[in-house]
Amino acid sequence: MLIYPQFDPVAIKLGPLSIHWYGLMYLVAFFQFWWLGKRRIETHPKFRQAGWHVEQLDDLLFYGVLGVILGGRLGQVLFYEPGYYFSHPLDVFAVWKGGMSFHGGFIGVLVAMWLYARKTRRIWLDLTDFIAPLVPLGLASGRIGNFINGELWGRVCDSDLPWAMVFPHVDPLPRHPSQLYQAGMEGVLLFFALWIFSSRSRPRGAVSGFFLVGYGSFRFLAEYFRTPDAGIFGLSEVISMGQWLSLPMILLGIVMLGLAYRRHE
């Protein structure tokens, strides 16, 4: 069995200043979002025809960062650990310790994109179609940050599994390294699927719908390998909080894909 290496969560220490790996992973995620967005604008004529310029990515990224951080933290507080954070309100601001909900960040980004669409007089679905393929690799970075932090460990598994991993700070049992599963599925696999799907002209809303179905499905599957969180519905071995939150994404994505192609026809 593999042994979790118990990384030092602090990547760089400069006097009283400590830079955590978790925060660096978010910086990597934001940088790759900007770089991929720049590449899409420069290589896809349809975006230049729609009036996109590389300079606009700075504003778009700023709105997205606010949505991710505020929404992600609020999602963690409200969806997963309301009791703890209501008892320790100051810990809400301790984002360097981890604890960011994807579904909360997702809602935060949707709100941020709505505000950006109003400011620039763009159509909201055009914005979400543009950013959807830029997101998955950032999600992979976040999951690697979870792995470095030694959080969100997997369920107990058979010790014969070649990549079974013991997390000594949890217990001596072999477990799935579910953070890496999620980095691979919700991050790398979803990125390639979305990038290929969006490389051709699609009806408005189709790329966004594809993202919802893809992420929701991969997350639903990954939850079977991850130790479930209690969440607001309590602890359940049947369907976890992450699966409850992913189901609406899958259903909404299917509806969006159907409507997009129906309108197109």
N, C-alpha and C positions, 0 to 999 in steps of 0.2 A: 504494500500500500504506500501511497505517497503521503508525505507529511506536509501540512501547510507551513510555509516558511516563516510565518509571523513577521511580516514586514514592519519596519518602523514607519508609522503613519506620517511622520515628518520627513519630507524629501530634502529640504534645505533649511538650515538654521543660521540666521545672520544676527547674532546678538539676541535681542529680545524678540526678533521677528522669526516666526516659524511658518514655512510654506509647506502645506500638507499635500500628499500625493492626490488626495481626493479633489482638492481644488485645482491641481495641475491637470487632472483628467478633464475637468470642465473647460479649462482653457484650451486644451487640445480639441475638445468637441466644438467650441465656438470658432476656433481657427479653421478646422476642416470645413465647417459650414460655410464660412466666408470664401475659402479657396474653391470649393465645389460650386458655389453660387457664381463666382467669377468665371469658372470654366464653362458653366451652362450658358451664361450670357454671351461669352466670346465665341462659342462653337455652335450655338443653335440660333439660326437667323430669326426664328419665330419670336424669340425674346427681345431681340433688337428691334424687330418690327413692332412689338408691343410697347416700345418705349423704355425698355430696361437699360440701365447704365450701371457699370461697376460701382460708381460712386454711391449709388443708392443702397448698396449692400451694407454700408456702415450704419445707416439709419435703421435698416431692416434688422440687422444683427442686434442693435441696441434695444429695440422693442422686444426681440426674441429673448435676449438675455434676461430682461426684466420679467417677462412672462414665465420663463423656466424657473428662475430663482424664487420669485414670489409665489407662483402657483405650485411649484414642486414642494416648497416648505409647508404651505398651507394645506396641501393635499396630505402630506405626511401627518400633520397635526390632526386634521379632521377625519381622514379615512382610516388611519392605522393606529395612532397612539393618542387619542383625545384625552384619556384619563391621565396619562403621564404628563403631557404638556400643560394641561390645566392645573396640575399640581406643581409643575416646575416651569412657569411661564417664561423665565429668562432663557431657558434652554432652546426656546423657539429660534433664537438668534444664533445659536451655536452650530451653524451649518457645516463648519469644518469637521465636526464629529460624524458627518454622514446623516442620512435620514431625509431623502428627497423622494417624493412619490412621482412616478412617471405620469400617472393619470392626472394628478394635480398640475404638474408642469404642462401637460398637454392642454388642459383647459386654460391655463394661464397664457400659453402661446396663442391659442385661438382668440382669446380676448385681445391680446396685444396686436395680432394681425388685423383684427376688426378695427382697432383704433388707427393702425397704420393705413389701412384701406380708406378710412374716412379722411385721413389727413392728405393722402395722395390722390384721392378720388379714383381708386382702382376697385375692381370687383373682388370681393373677399375670396371667392373660390379660385380666382386666378392666382391670388397670392398663395393660398394653401397648396394649389397644384405645383407652384414653383418651388416651394420650400420642402415639400414632402420627401423628395429624393435626397435632400441634403441632411436629413435628420438621422437616419439609422446608424451611420458610423459614429456620430456623437453619442448615441445610446450605447454603442459598444464600448466607448471610452468610459462612460459612466459605470458600466458593469465591471470593467477592469478596476475602476476605483473602488467599487464594492468589494472586489476580491482582495485588493491590497489592504483595505480596512478590516478584512476578516469578518464581514457582516453578510447577512442574507445567505448563510450556508445552506447546503442541500439536505435532503432527507437521508436517513440511514440507508445504506445499500449493501449488496453482497461484497464481501472482502475480496472475492475473486475478480471483481471488475478491475481491469488493468489500471484505470485512472481513479480508482476509489481513493479518497483523501481523508486523512484524519485532521480535524481542526482541534489542536490541543487545548485551546482556550474555551472550547465548548464541551467536549467529552472525548473519550478514547475510541469512539465508534467510527467505522468507515462511512463516509458520506459522499454524495454527488457534489462535485464542484459546480454547483448550479449557476454561480455568477458567470462562469466561462461558457456554460451552455447558452445562457441568455445573450452574452456578448456575441456568440456565433450565430444564433438564430435571429434575434431581434435586431442585431447589428449588421453583421457581414452578409448573411443570406438575404435579409430584407433589403439591404442596400443594393445588391446586384439585381434582385428581382425588380425593384422600383426603377433603378437606373435604366434597365433594358426596356421596361414597360413604358417609361416616359420618354424614351429616345425617339419615339414616333408620335405624330400628332394624335392627341386623344380629345374626346369631348370634354367640355368644362366640367370639372368635378370628378372625372374618372380616376385621375391619379390620386386625388385625396381619398376617394373611396377605396382604391387598391391599398393605400397605406393603412387605412383603418382595418380592413380585412386581414392584411398580412401581419401587422403588429398584433392585433387582437388574437389571431390564431396561434402565432408563435408564443405569445405570452401565456395563453391558456394552456398550451402544451408544456411549457417550461415549468409552470407551477406544480406539475406532478412530480418534479425532481427537486423542488425547493421546499424547505421547511415552511409551512404555511404561517402567515401572520394572522393574529386574532382579528384585528380590524373592528369596525363598528358592528359587525354581525356576530362577533364572537369567533372562537377557534373552531374550525371544521376540517375534518379529514376528507370530506366529500367534495366541497367546492370552496376554494380559498377566497380571500378578499380580492386578490389580484385577478382571479377568474371572474368574480362578480363584476368587477369594473371593466373587464375586457369583453364580456358578452355584449353590452350595448354597442361597443365599438365595431364588433363583427357585424351585428345586425344593421347598424347604421351604414357601414361601408357597403354591404350588399345592396341596400336600398339606393345609395348614392350611385353605385355603378349601374344599376338597372335604370334609374332615371336619366343618368347622363347619356347612355346609349339610346334610350327611347326618345329623348329630345333630339338627339343627333339624327336619328332616322326620320 
